[in-house]
Amino acid sequence: MSNWKYREGSQESKSLDAVTAGTGKAISFQDYDSVHWLIEGSAGVGAGAVVIESASSPTYAGTWKLIAGPTTVVASAQIGDKSDFPPGHFVRARVSTTVTGGTVTVYLNGRRQE
Protein backbone atom coordinates (compact mmCIF):
# COMPACT_ATOMS: atom_id res chain seq x y z
CA MET A 1 0.00 0.00 0.00
CA SER A 2 1.29 3.44 -0.94
CA ASN A 3 1.78 6.10 1.69
CA TRP A 4 1.07 8.79 -0.94
CA LYS A 5 -2.35 10.33 -1.55
CA TYR A 6 -1.83 10.48 -5.33
CA ARG A 7 0.23 8.62 -7.91
CA GLU A 8 2.99 10.66 -9.54
CA GLY A 9 1.63 13.06 -12.16
CA SER A 10 -2.01 12.48 -11.19
CA GLN A 11 -4.45 15.03 -12.62
CA GLU A 12 -6.21 15.18 -9.24
CA SER A 13 -3.01 16.46 -7.62
CA LYS A 14 -2.84 19.60 -9.78
CA SER A 15 -3.59 22.78 -7.88
CA LEU A 16 -2.56 25.05 -10.78
CA ASP A 17 -2.66 23.78 -14.36
CA ALA A 18 -0.76 25.71 -17.07
CA VAL A 19 -1.68 29.20 -15.83
CA THR A 20 -0.06 32.63 -15.72
CA ALA A 21 -2.07 34.01 -12.77
CA GLY A 22 -4.66 32.98 -10.22
CA THR A 23 -5.37 30.81 -7.24
CA GLY A 24 -5.26 27.05 -7.52
CA LYS A 25 -7.60 24.30 -6.41
CA ALA A 26 -7.50 23.64 -2.66
CA ILE A 27 -6.84 19.98 -1.85
CA SER A 28 -7.64 18.24 1.45
CA PHE A 29 -4.71 16.56 3.18
CA GLN A 30 -6.46 15.53 6.39
CA ASP A 31 -4.69 12.57 8.01
CA TYR A 32 -1.43 13.21 6.12
CA ASP A 33 1.84 13.98 7.94
CA SER A 34 3.47 16.10 5.26
CA VAL A 35 2.62 17.93 2.08
CA HIS A 36 4.90 17.91 -0.98
CA TRP A 37 4.79 20.23 -3.98
CA LEU A 38 6.30 20.38 -7.42
CA ILE A 39 6.32 23.70 -9.31
CA GLU A 40 6.79 23.20 -13.04
CA GLY A 41 7.58 26.11 -15.36
CA SER A 42 6.99 25.72 -19.09
CA ALA A 43 9.48 26.68 -21.77
CA GLY A 44 9.79 30.43 -22.21
CA VAL A 45 9.00 31.53 -18.66
CA GLY A 46 10.77 34.82 -18.02
CA ALA A 47 9.36 35.77 -14.62
CA GLY A 48 6.81 34.75 -12.02
CA ALA A 49 6.45 33.31 -8.54
CA VAL A 50 4.21 30.88 -6.67
CA VAL A 51 3.31 30.48 -3.00
CA ILE A 52 1.96 27.40 -1.22
CA GLU A 53 -0.76 28.13 1.37
CA SER A 54 -2.98 26.36 3.91
CA ALA A 55 -6.38 26.99 5.52
CA SER A 56 -9.02 25.10 7.50
CA SER A 57 -11.61 25.31 4.69
CA PRO A 58 -11.28 25.19 0.89
CA THR A 59 -13.54 28.26 0.65
CA TYR A 60 -11.87 30.35 3.37
CA ALA A 61 -12.07 33.98 2.19
CA GLY A 62 -9.38 35.48 4.45
CA THR A 63 -5.60 35.39 4.18
CA TRP A 64 -4.34 31.81 4.00
CA LYS A 65 -1.32 30.64 6.07
CA LEU A 66 1.87 30.84 4.02
CA ILE A 67 3.68 27.49 3.95
CA ALA A 68 6.35 28.24 1.35
CA GLY A 69 7.44 30.89 -1.08
CA PRO A 70 7.35 32.96 -2.97
CA THR A 71 9.24 30.53 -5.20
CA THR A 72 10.47 31.80 -8.55
CA VAL A 73 9.08 29.89 -11.54
CA VAL A 74 11.95 28.72 -13.75
CA ALA A 75 11.63 28.00 -17.49
CA SER A 76 11.65 24.30 -18.41
CA ALA A 77 12.38 23.28 -14.82
CA GLN A 78 10.75 21.63 -11.82
CA ILE A 79 11.28 22.88 -8.28
CA GLY A 80 9.98 20.85 -5.36
CA ASP A 81 9.99 20.75 -1.60
CA LYS A 82 7.96 19.51 1.36
CA SER A 83 6.72 20.65 4.72
CA ASP A 84 5.50 18.87 7.80
CA PHE A 85 1.77 19.12 7.72
CA PRO A 86 0.70 22.74 8.19
CA PRO A 87 -2.22 24.07 10.23
CA GLY A 88 -5.53 23.54 8.46
CA HIS A 89 -6.27 20.58 6.27
CA PHE A 90 -6.46 22.28 2.87
CA VAL A 91 -3.47 23.29 0.75
CA ARG A 92 -3.36 25.27 -2.49
CA ALA A 93 -0.87 26.98 -4.79
CA ARG A 94 -1.28 30.62 -5.79
CA VAL A 95 0.56 32.71 -8.36
CA SER A 96 1.94 35.61 -6.31
CA THR A 97 3.76 37.29 -9.23
CA THR A 98 2.31 36.94 -12.73
CA VAL A 99 4.11 34.38 -14.89
CA THR A 100 5.35 35.87 -18.16
CA GLY A 101 6.49 34.14 -21.36
CA GLY A 102 5.06 30.75 -20.38
CA THR A 103 2.90 29.00 -17.78
CA VAL A 104 3.17 27.23 -14.43
CA THR A 105 1.68 23.96 -13.20
CA VAL A 106 1.79 22.96 -9.52
CA TYR A 107 1.30 19.43 -8.21
CA LEU A 108 0.50 18.83 -4.51
CA ASN A 109 0.75 15.49 -2.74
CA GLY A 110 0.44 14.20 0.80
CA ARG A 111 2.38 11.49 2.58
CA ARG A 112 1.58 9.69 5.78
CA GLN A 113 3.72 7.54 8.01
CA GLU A 114 2.37 4.01 8.46
OpenMM code with the backbone's topology and positions (N, CA, C; nanometers):
from openmm import Vec3, app, unit

residues = "MET SER ASN TRP LYS TYR ARG GLU GLY SER GLN GLU SER LYS SER LEU ASP ALA VAL THR ALA GLY THR GLY LYS ALA ILE SER PHE GLN ASP TYR ASP SER VAL HIS TRP LEU ILE GLU GLY SER ALA GLY VAL GLY ALA GLY ALA VAL VAL ILE GLU SER ALA SER SER PRO THR TYR ALA GLY THR TRP LYS LEU ILE ALA GLY PRO THR THR VAL VAL ALA SER ALA GLN ILE GLY ASP LYS SER ASP PHE PRO PRO GLY HIS PHE VAL ARG ALA ARG VAL SER THR THR VAL THR GLY GLY THR VAL THR VAL TYR LEU ASN GLY ARG ARG GLN GLU".split()
positions = [
    Vec3(0.0832, -0.1187, 0.0000),
    Vec3(0.0000, 0.0000, 0.0000),
    Vec3(0.0876, 0.1249, 0.0000),
    Vec3(0.0539, 0.2194, -0.0841),
    Vec3(0.1293, 0.3436, -0.0943),
    Vec3(0.0974, 0.4367, 0.0217),
    Vec3(0.1976, 0.5108, 0.0659),
    Vec3(0.1784, 0.6103, 0.1694),
    Vec3(0.1454, 0.7470, 0.1098),
    Vec3(0.1357, 0.7547, -0.0231),
    Vec3(0.1072, 0.8788, -0.0937),
    Vec3(-0.0412, 0.8903, -0.1222),
    Vec3(-0.0942, 1.0107, -0.1206),
    Vec3(-0.2348, 1.0331, -0.1546),
    Vec3(-0.2583, 1.0091, -0.3035),
    Vec3(-0.1674, 1.0586, -0.3877),
    Vec3(-0.1831, 1.0478, -0.5333),
    Vec3(-0.0639, 0.9769, -0.5951),
    Vec3(-0.0871, 0.9151, -0.7116),
    Vec3(0.0232, 0.8624, -0.7914),
    Vec3(0.0940, 0.9787, -0.8584),
    Vec3(0.2191, 0.9612, -0.8896),
    Vec3(0.2988, 1.0655, -0.9542),
    Vec3(0.2312, 1.1150, -1.0817),
    Vec3(0.2203, 1.2474, -1.0966),
    Vec3(0.1627, 1.3065, -1.2159),
    Vec3(0.0111, 1.3014, -1.2251),
    Vec3(-0.0554, 1.2596, -1.1189),
    Vec3(-0.2006, 1.2478, -1.1187),
    Vec3(-0.2677, 1.3820, -1.1472),
    Vec3(-0.3695, 1.3814, -1.2325),
    Vec3(-0.4453, 1.5031, -1.2623),
    Vec3(-0.5122, 1.5598, -1.1373),
    Vec3(-0.5553, 1.4738, -1.0465),
    Vec3(-0.6211, 1.5183, -0.9237),
    Vec3(-0.5275, 1.5959, -0.8320),
    Vec3(-0.3967, 1.5786, -0.8491),
    Vec3(-0.3007, 1.6458, -0.7617),
    Vec3(-0.2631, 1.7856, -0.8109),
    Vec3(-0.3174, 1.8277, -0.9251),
    Vec3(-0.2838, 1.9604, -0.9777),
    Vec3(-0.3644, 2.0684, -0.9064),
    Vec3(-0.2933, 2.1618, -0.8459),
    Vec3(-0.3588, 2.2777, -0.7877),
    Vec3(-0.3672, 2.3886, -0.8921),
    Vec3(-0.2585, 2.4115, -0.9645),
    Vec3(-0.2564, 2.5048, -1.0781),
    Vec3(-0.2228, 2.4242, -1.2026),
    Vec3(-0.2871, 2.4556, -1.3144),
    Vec3(-0.2660, 2.3782, -1.4362),
    Vec3(-0.2424, 2.4707, -1.5554),
    Vec3(-0.1162, 2.4919, -1.5907),
    Vec3(-0.0759, 2.5709, -1.7072),
    Vec3(-0.1383, 2.7108, -1.7058),
    Vec3(-0.1120, 2.7858, -1.5988),
    Vec3(-0.1684, 2.9204, -1.5830),
    Vec3(-0.0580, 3.0256, -1.5775),
    Vec3(-0.0989, 3.1503, -1.5882),
    Vec3(-0.0064, 3.2632, -1.5722),
    Vec3(-0.0406, 3.3453, -1.4478),
    Vec3(-0.1621, 3.3278, -1.3955),
    Vec3(-0.2068, 3.4010, -1.2773),
    Vec3(-0.3186, 3.3214, -1.2110),
    Vec3(-0.3501, 3.3580, -1.0873),
    Vec3(-0.4659, 3.2981, -1.0220),
    Vec3(-0.4340, 3.2139, -0.9014),
    Vec3(-0.5417, 3.1641, -0.8430),
    Vec3(-0.5368, 3.0806, -0.7238),
    Vec3(-0.5770, 2.9395, -0.7617),
    Vec3(-0.5016, 2.8433, -0.7161),
    Vec3(-0.5263, 2.7045, -0.7520),
    Vec3(-0.6320, 2.6363, -0.6693),
    Vec3(-0.6643, 2.5160, -0.7108),
    Vec3(-0.7597, 2.4304, -0.6412),
    Vec3(-0.7041, 2.3947, -0.5038),
    Vec3(-0.7881, 2.4061, -0.4011),
    Vec3(-0.7503, 2.3643, -0.2660),
    Vec3(-0.7750, 2.2149, -0.2528),
    Vec3(-0.6763, 2.1437, -0.1984),
    Vec3(-0.6842, 1.9983, -0.1855),
    Vec3(-0.6762, 1.9615, -0.0378),
    Vec3(-0.7631, 1.8696, 0.0053),
    Vec3(-0.7641, 1.8244, 0.1445),
    Vec3(-0.6512, 1.7242, 0.1691),
    Vec3(-0.5760, 1.7494, 0.2771),
    Vec3(-0.4713, 1.6564, 0.3182),
    Vec3(-0.4906, 1.6137, 0.4629),
    Vec3(-0.6165, 1.6011, 0.5038),
    Vec3(-0.6465, 1.5535, 0.6386),
    Vec3(-0.5889, 1.4135, 0.6534),
    Vec3(-0.5293, 1.3862, 0.7680),
    Vec3(-0.4688, 1.2567, 0.8010),
    Vec3(-0.3352, 1.2325, 0.7312),
    Vec3(-0.2756, 1.3335, 0.6725),
    Vec3(-0.1426, 1.3208, 0.6115),
    Vec3(-0.0411, 1.3964, 0.6964),
    Vec3(0.0808, 1.3416, 0.7072),
    Vec3(0.1843, 1.3982, 0.7940),
    Vec3(0.2642, 1.5095, 0.7284),
    Vec3(0.2721, 1.5066, 0.5964),
    Vec3(0.3475, 1.6098, 0.5256),
    Vec3(0.2816, 1.6373, 0.3918),
    Vec3(0.3111, 1.7554, 0.3398),
    Vec3(0.2625, 1.7935, 0.2078),
    Vec3(0.3846, 1.8234, 0.1210),
    Vec3(0.3803, 1.7751, -0.0027),
    Vec3(0.4901, 1.7912, -0.0979),
    Vec3(0.4373, 1.8676, -0.2176),
    Vec3(0.5215, 1.9501, -0.2790),
    Vec3(0.4790, 2.0234, -0.3976),
    Vec3(0.5867, 2.0207, -0.5035),
    Vec3(0.5411, 2.0318, -0.6269),
    Vec3(0.6296, 2.0378, -0.7423),
    Vec3(0.5798, 2.1508, -0.8310),
    Vec3(0.6640, 2.2528, -0.8493),
    Vec3(0.6320, 2.3696, -0.9306),
    Vec3(0.7024, 2.3509, -1.0636),
    Vec3(0.6250, 2.3493, -1.1715),
    Vec3(0.6785, 2.3196, -1.3039),
    Vec3(0.6564, 2.4385, -1.3975),
    Vec3(0.7656, 2.5008, -1.4401),
    Vec3(0.7578, 2.6114, -1.5360),
    Vec3(0.7698, 2.5584, -1.6774),
    Vec3(0.6904, 2.6136, -1.7686),
    Vec3(0.6986, 2.5722, -1.9089),
    Vec3(0.8162, 2.6420, -1.9761),
    Vec3(0.8450, 2.6004, -2.0975),
    Vec3(0.9476, 2.6677, -2.1769),
    Vec3(0.9073, 2.8135, -2.1950),
    Vec3(1.0042, 2.9026, -2.1945),
    Vec3(0.9791, 3.0431, -2.2213),
    Vec3(0.9487, 3.1299, -2.1016),
    Vec3(0.9299, 3.0713, -1.9839),
    Vec3(0.9002, 3.1528, -1.8658),
    Vec3(1.0143, 3.2515, -1.8417),
    Vec3(0.9771, 3.3791, -1.8273),
    Vec3(1.0770, 3.4825, -1.8019),
    Vec3(1.0710, 3.5360, -1.6615),
    Vec3(0.9548, 3.5270, -1.5979),
    Vec3(0.9362, 3.5769, -1.4620),
    Vec3(0.8118, 3.5132, -1.4028),
    Vec3(0.7988, 3.5250, -1.2720),
    Vec3(0.6807, 3.4751, -1.2021),
    Vec3(0.7183, 3.4060, -1.0740),
    Vec3(0.6218, 3.3973, -0.9826),
    Vec3(0.6453, 3.3310, -0.8544),
    Vec3(0.5159, 3.2680, -0.8042),
    Vec3(0.5324, 3.1638, -0.7227),
    Vec3(0.4206, 3.0879, -0.6672),
    Vec3(0.4407, 3.0750, -0.5169),
    Vec3(0.3289, 3.0782, -0.4420),
    Vec3(0.3309, 3.0478, -0.2995),
    Vec3(0.2444, 2.9249, -0.2747),
    Vec3(0.2752, 2.8537, -0.1659),
    Vec3(0.1957, 2.7398, -0.1216),
    Vec3(0.1324, 2.7818, 0.0107),
    Vec3(-0.0009, 2.7620, 0.0227),
    Vec3(-0.0757, 2.8129, 0.1371),
    Vec3(-0.1679, 2.7064, 0.1962),
    Vec3(-0.2107, 2.7295, 0.3214),
    Vec3(-0.2979, 2.6363, 0.3912),
    Vec3(-0.4092, 2.7109, 0.4642),
    Vec3(-0.5251, 2.6454, 0.4753),
    Vec3(-0.6382, 2.6987, 0.5524),
    Vec3(-0.7237, 2.5828, 0.6014),
    Vec3(-0.8164, 2.6131, 0.6917),
    Vec3(-0.9023, 2.5096, 0.7498),
    Vec3(-1.0235, 2.4755, 0.6632),
    Vec3(-1.0472, 2.5544, 0.5583),
    Vec3(-1.1605, 2.5307, 0.4695),
    Vec3(-1.1187, 2.5643, 0.3267),
    Vec3(-1.1665, 2.4893, 0.2276),
    Vec3(-1.1282, 2.5193, 0.0889),
    Vec3(-1.1883, 2.6504, 0.0383),
    Vec3(-1.2897, 2.7016, 0.1071),
    Vec3(-1.3541, 2.8259, 0.0650),
    Vec3(-1.3217, 2.9428, 0.1577),
    Vec3(-1.2236, 2.9267, 0.2451),
    Vec3(-1.1869, 3.0349, 0.3373),
    Vec3(-1.1549, 3.1616, 0.2590),
    Vec3(-1.2193, 3.2737, 0.2951),
    Vec3(-1.2072, 3.3979, 0.2185),
    Vec3(-1.0988, 3.4917, 0.2719),
    Vec3(-1.0419, 3.4626, 0.3881),
    Vec3(-0.9380, 3.5482, 0.4446),
    Vec3(-0.8005, 3.5145, 0.3903),
    Vec3(-0.6982, 3.5650, 0.4570),
    Vec3(-0.5597, 3.5391, 0.4181),
    Vec3(-0.5196, 3.3992, 0.4631),
    Vec3(-0.4770, 3.3173, 0.3690),
    Vec3(-0.4339, 3.1813, 0.3997),
    Vec3(-0.2952, 3.1832, 0.4631),
    Vec3(-0.2624, 3.0794, 0.5419),
    Vec3(-0.1322, 3.0644, 0.6071),
    Vec3(-0.0270, 3.0302, 0.5017),
    Vec3(0.0773, 3.1101, 0.4951),
    Vec3(0.1873, 3.0841, 0.4016),
    Vec3(0.2684, 2.9641, 0.4505),
    Vec3(0.2847, 2.8650, 0.3642),
    Vec3(0.3684, 2.7488, 0.3951),
    Vec3(0.5057, 2.7656, 0.3317),
    Vec3(0.5074, 2.8111, 0.2073),
    Vec3(0.6346, 2.8242, 0.1349),
    Vec3(0.6234, 2.9307, 0.0280),
    Vec3(0.7363, 2.9950, 0.0021),
    Vec3(0.7439, 3.0895, -0.1084),
    Vec3(0.7528, 3.2324, -0.0602),
    Vec3(0.7526, 3.3215, -0.1552),
    Vec3(0.7345, 3.2959, -0.2970),
    Vec3(0.8542, 3.2234, -0.3597),
    Vec3(0.8234, 3.1297, -0.4468),
    Vec3(0.9238, 3.0530, -0.5195),
    Vec3(0.9213, 3.0977, -0.6649),
    Vec3(1.0370, 3.1354, -0.7169),
    Vec3(1.0475, 3.1805, -0.8551),
    Vec3(1.0208, 3.0644, -0.9503),
    Vec3(0.9358, 3.0880, -1.0500),
    Vec3(0.9079, 2.9887, -1.1540),
    Vec3(1.0217, 2.9949, -1.2548),
    Vec3(1.0797, 2.8801, -1.2851),
    Vec3(1.1953, 2.8716, -1.3748),
    Vec3(1.1538, 2.8025, -1.5048),
    Vec3(1.1962, 2.8571, -1.6189),
    Vec3(1.1627, 2.8005, -1.7487),
    Vec3(1.2146, 2.6581, -1.7624),
    Vec3(1.1294, 2.5697, -1.8132),
    Vec3(1.1650, 2.4299, -1.8412),
    Vec3(1.2323, 2.3620, -1.7223),
    Vec3(1.1794, 2.3865, -1.6019),
    Vec3(1.2381, 2.3279, -1.4815),
    Vec3(1.1292, 2.2941, -1.3807),
    Vec3(1.1632, 2.1999, -1.2918),
    Vec3(1.0750, 2.1626, -1.1820),
    Vec3(1.1465, 2.1928, -1.0514),
    Vec3(1.0741, 2.2558, -0.9601),
    Vec3(1.1276, 2.2878, -0.8282),
    Vec3(1.0321, 2.2277, -0.7269),
    Vec3(1.0842, 2.1489, -0.6337),
    Vec3(0.9978, 2.0854, -0.5362),
    Vec3(1.0503, 2.0973, -0.3959),
    Vec3(0.9624, 2.0734, -0.3011),
    Vec3(0.9992, 2.0749, -0.1603),
    Vec3(0.8865, 2.0103, -0.0827),
    Vec3(0.9002, 2.0073, 0.0502),
    Vec3(0.7958, 1.9513, 0.1356),
    Vec3(0.7948, 2.0233, 0.2679),
    Vec3(0.6859, 2.0059, 0.3402),
    Vec3(0.6721, 2.0650, 0.4717),
    Vec3(0.5963, 1.9673, 0.5590),
    Vec3(0.6335, 1.9626, 0.6878),
    Vec3(0.5505, 1.8873, 0.7805),
    Vec3(0.4120, 1.9470, 0.7733),
    Vec3(0.3123, 1.8662, 0.7974),
    Vec3(0.1771, 1.9120, 0.7715),
    Vec3(0.1472, 2.0437, 0.8418),
    Vec3(0.0982, 2.1406, 0.7662),
    Vec3(0.0699, 2.2739, 0.8187),
    Vec3(-0.0635, 2.2793, 0.8917),
    Vec3(-0.0902, 2.3886, 0.9611),
    Vec3(-0.2217, 2.4066, 1.0227),
    Vec3(-0.3296, 2.4113, 0.9154),
    Vec3(-0.4458, 2.3626, 0.9462),
    Vec3(-0.5534, 2.3538, 0.8463),
    Vec3(-0.5341, 2.2269, 0.7665),
    Vec3(-0.6372, 2.1841, 0.7006),
    Vec3(-0.6274, 2.0581, 0.6267),
    Vec3(-0.6280, 2.0771, 0.4758),
    Vec3(-0.6393, 2.2016, 0.4306),
    Vec3(-0.6461, 2.2279, 0.2875),
    Vec3(-0.5235, 2.3058, 0.2426),
    Vec3(-0.4677, 2.2661, 0.1289),
    Vec3(-0.3472, 2.3294, 0.0754),
    Vec3(-0.3749, 2.3668, -0.0698),
    Vec3(-0.3208, 2.4820, -0.1110),
    Vec3(-0.3355, 2.5271, -0.2492),
    Vec3(-0.2085, 2.5997, -0.2919),
    Vec3(-0.1938, 2.6146, -0.4227),
    Vec3(-0.0874, 2.6976, -0.4794),
    Vec3(-0.1531, 2.8250, -0.5307),
    Vec3(-0.0771, 2.9343, -0.5276),
    Vec3(-0.1284, 3.0617, -0.5791),
    Vec3(-0.0146, 3.1354, -0.6485),
    Vec3(-0.0435, 3.1901, -0.7651),
    Vec3(0.0558, 3.2711, -0.8357),
    Vec3(0.0627, 3.4051, -0.7630),
    Vec3(0.1785, 3.4354, -0.7044),
    Vec3(0.1939, 3.5609, -0.6306),
    Vec3(0.2532, 3.6715, -0.7173),
    Vec3(0.3257, 3.6354, -0.8226),
    Vec3(0.3765, 3.7287, -0.9228),
    Vec3(0.3442, 3.6679, -1.0589),
    Vec3(0.2755, 3.7434, -1.1427),
    Vec3(0.2306, 3.6937, -1.2726),
    Vec3(0.3443, 3.6272, -1.3504),
    Vec3(0.3142, 3.5115, -1.4072),
    Vec3(0.4110, 3.4379, -1.4891),
    Vec3(0.4084, 3.4971, -1.6298),
    Vec3(0.5264, 3.5308, -1.6817),
    Vec3(0.5353, 3.5874, -1.8165),
    Vec3(0.6132, 3.4933, -1.9075),
    Vec3(0.5763, 3.4901, -2.0352),
    Vec3(0.6486, 3.4136, -2.1360),
    Vec3(0.6187, 3.2658, -2.1382),
    Vec3(0.5390, 3.2174, -2.0464),
    Vec3(0.5062, 3.0750, -2.0378),
    Vec3(0.4000, 3.0540, -1.9313),
    Vec3(0.3911, 2.9326, -1.8790),
    Vec3(0.2901, 2.8995, -1.7782),
    Vec3(0.3534, 2.8217, -1.6637),
    Vec3(0.2732, 2.8028, -1.5580),
    Vec3(0.3170, 2.7235, -1.4431),
    Vec3(0.2091, 2.6212, -1.4084),
    Vec3(0.2536, 2.5030, -1.3706),
    Vec3(0.1679, 2.3962, -1.3197),
    Vec3(0.2228, 2.3562, -1.1841),
    Vec3(0.1341, 2.3362, -1.0857),
    Vec3(0.1785, 2.2964, -0.9520),
    Vec3(0.1043, 2.1706, -0.9097),
    Vec3(0.1818, 2.0694, -0.8741),
    Vec3(0.1299, 1.9433, -0.8210),
    Vec3(0.1459, 1.9438, -0.6692),
    Vec3(0.0440, 1.8981, -0.5966),
    Vec3(0.0499, 1.8834, -0.4514),
    Vec3(0.0268, 1.7367, -0.4174),
    Vec3(0.0957, 1.6873, -0.3156),
    Vec3(0.0750, 1.5487, -0.2740),
    Vec3(0.0970, 1.5390, -0.1240),
    Vec3(0.0316, 1.4435, -0.0636),
    Vec3(0.0438, 1.4203, 0.0803),
    Vec3(0.1065, 1.2857, 0.1048),
    Vec3(0.1770, 1.2761, 0.2174),
    Vec3(0.2377, 1.1493, 0.2578),
    Vec3(0.2109, 1.1266, 0.4050),
    Vec3(0.1786, 1.0024, 0.4379),
    Vec3(0.1576, 0.9689, 0.5783),
    Vec3(0.2514, 0.8557, 0.6192),
    Vec3(0.2884, 0.8591, 0.7440),
    Vec3(0.3720, 0.7536, 0.8007),
    Vec3(0.2812, 0.6393, 0.8441),
    Vec3(0.3175, 0.5175, 0.8063),
    Vec3(0.2373, 0.4013, 0.8464),
    Vec3(0.3259, 0.2948, 0.9024),
] * unit.nanometer
topology = app.Topology()
chain = topology.addChain("A")
for resn in residues:
    res = topology.addResidue(resn, chain)
    for name in ("N", "CA", "C"):
        topology.addAtom(name, app.Element.getBySymbol(name[0]), res)
